[in-house]
C-alpha cells in the first residue's frame, strides 16, 4: 500500500445545529449555504451573522468551512453575487463551491486568492474536465456521481487537482446540473436552487416490452460507500463528501461519526471491517429501500432504484399479527422489539403506497416475540409490514454528541466538546512569567484559516523566593485546565529558572487571558484587495459571441462517426452526405462511455472536420480537448452559458458562437427543440412514463451511439 495523505471528511450543514453536530462528530470540513445563490435554498442556511458565528465555531476547533454558491447566475444578479462573494471572503470562508463558470471567473479575477471548487453540477467526468477547471483557476473538482472507481482514479491521476467525491446520501437520477425536468414541468429550476424533485414522484408507463409498470420509477436509493473507503483513498480521492444539507442534525451526527471511524481505522491499519451495529445505525437513521454503491463497480441496473418508497424506509421489524376491531392497538410479530417513543410505520402488502404511522405511546408484550403497540388512528390489516422509521435511543445518543453546545445556550449550560490542540510554553526571565500558546494544525494541510496562531501574555515581576518557590506541578495543574474554551493542552514546556513564588490565582489569570487572546487570534478574517469591483459594467455586446438560434439543426457527431465505421467511409464523406445541409455536428452534454470511445476513435478526423465545419461542444471534457486547436467551436447549452461572463470564458477558449443555457429560456419550451430533460447513466427499462396529476409525460431514449439514457418530453398540442 503506497502512502496516501489522509483524506478530508466533508459534511453538510443546513443550519447551525447540524454544523455543530458535524464538528463534534469528527468532520474535517463542513459545507453550508448562505443567504444567496445556493442550490438548497429551502434549507435553513446561514444569514450573515450566523455565517460569522459558524466560521468562528468551526475555526476554533480546526474545522474548515466551505460555502456553496452553486447556482447559475443571470447577468442582472452578477453584481450582487460578486458582492456576496466579497463578504464571504472577508468573513474568512475557506473555499467557495461554484457551478457557474462566469461567476467563477469574476471571483477569480477580483479575489485571486479565494479558493474555488467546481461543483458536481459542473458535470466533470474525467481528467480532461478537471484539467480545464485547473486552467480556469479552480483548486478542486467535485466529480459527477456516476463514475466508476477506475474513472475516479483516472481523473485523480490526469487532472492535476484535488478530487472530491460523494460517499453517502441522496443521488440524482440525472447527471447533476443537466436536469431540466423540475423547471420544465414545475417552473422551479434545480440549477437555480429550487428543485421540486420530480424524480421522487410516482409514475405509470410501459417498459421496453410494452408491459405496464408503475411506482417511483425515477427514484434511486441513497449512496453508501462506507465499505469502499480504502479503495477510494488508494485511487487518490482527497475529499469524501456526505450529502444532506436538508437532513437533521441527528443524521449528520450518526453518519459523520461512522465515516470518521473507518477513515481513521484505514489510515492507521491499512484495512477495516464495518461492524453490523454501524450498518444498522446508517440504515436506521435514513435509507431509501436500502443502499447502493452507485456506479463504483459498474452499472448496477435496477439495483440502483427504490421504486416502492422514495423517502426514508426505516428498518423492517415485523408483521401485523392481529388487529382488535375498534381498537387503536395492534399486535406485531417482531424480529426487533421497538421501544417507547420509536417511530413506526405499517405499510399495506396489498395497496402500494398505503401506510399508517405513529410514535409508540403504548407498549406491552403479550407473548414471546409479540408486541402490542399503539396508537394507530387508521385501520391496518393482518399481514401488513411493520417498519421502525426512527429509534428514540439512536436519536438521543446522537443528540448527546452535540447537546448544550449551541451558541444560543446560556454560558452556564453551554458544554464544550471537540477541542483544538495547543502547545503552551511558560518562560520565567527576570522574575517575569511569559505564557505562549500556539495552535496545532488539525490536518497538516496549508489552509490560510488553519495557519499556526500564537498568543503571548506576561505577568510579573514576582518576588524571588528560593526556599518557598512555587513548584512546577502547581503551574502544570493550573495551565492544563482549559475550562470553557475550545482548547486542549497537548504539550506544556518550561523554560528558565522558576525560583519565584506565584499565587494560584495569578497563574489562572495568566492562562485565561492567554487563551482568550488565542481564541481571538484564530478568528480568521481577510481584507478585500484594493480595487475590488463587484461588476465590470460589461455591455451586452462586448463579449462578441453571437447567440445561436433555437432552431439550429443538429446532427450527432458520434452518430456520424458510427456511420463512418459501418460504411468504411471517412467522417468528412459521411458529413457531406447528411440529409440536412444546415445541420451542425454536436457533442452531447455527457459523453462518458460509449460515445467517448466512438469520438476518441476518430478524434483526428473530428479536428480536420472542425477546420471548416463548426463543432457544437456541450461538455467541459470535449471543450478542453478541442480548444486551442484552430477548430470552429460552438458552445452548446450544456455549458450553461446564462450570462455574459460565462460567454467571455468560452470565447477565450475559442468558442465563436453560443447556444444559451436553458435556464434562460423563461417559457420552458424545450419539446420542439428535442432537448433532453435529463441525461442519466441509468439504463431504464421504462420507455414511456406519466404522472397525470403533475401533467408529466416523458419518453426514455437510448441512442445507439451512447451509454446514457435521455429523457425527453412527449409533446402534444399543449403539454
Beta strands, then each sheet from edge to edge (+ up, - down):
strand 1: 8-12
strand 2: 29-33
strand 3: 64-69
strand 4: 95-98
strand 5: 116-118
strand 6: 140-142
strand 7: 162-169
strand 8: 203-207
strand 9: 212-215
strand 10: 222-224
strand 11: 239-242
strand 12: 291-292
strand 13: 315-323
strand 14: 330-334
strand 15: 343-347
strand 16: 355-359
strand 17: 362-367
strand 18: 370-374
strand 19: 385-390
strand 20: 420-429
strand 21: 432-439
strand 22: 454-459
strand 23: 487-496
strand 24: 546-547
strand 25: 554-556
strand 26: 584-587
strand 27: 615-617
strand 28: 633-635
strand 29: 655-658
strand 30: 678-680
strand 31: 686-691
strand 32: 696-701
strand 33: 709-713
sheet 1: 12+ 10+ 7- 6- 5- 4- 3- 2- 1- 11-
sheet 2: 9+ 8- 31+ 32- 33+ 30-
sheet 3: 16+ 15- 19+ 13- 14+ 18- 17+
sheet 4: 22+ 21- 20+ 23+
sheet 5: 24+ 29+ 28+ 27+ 26+ 25+
end
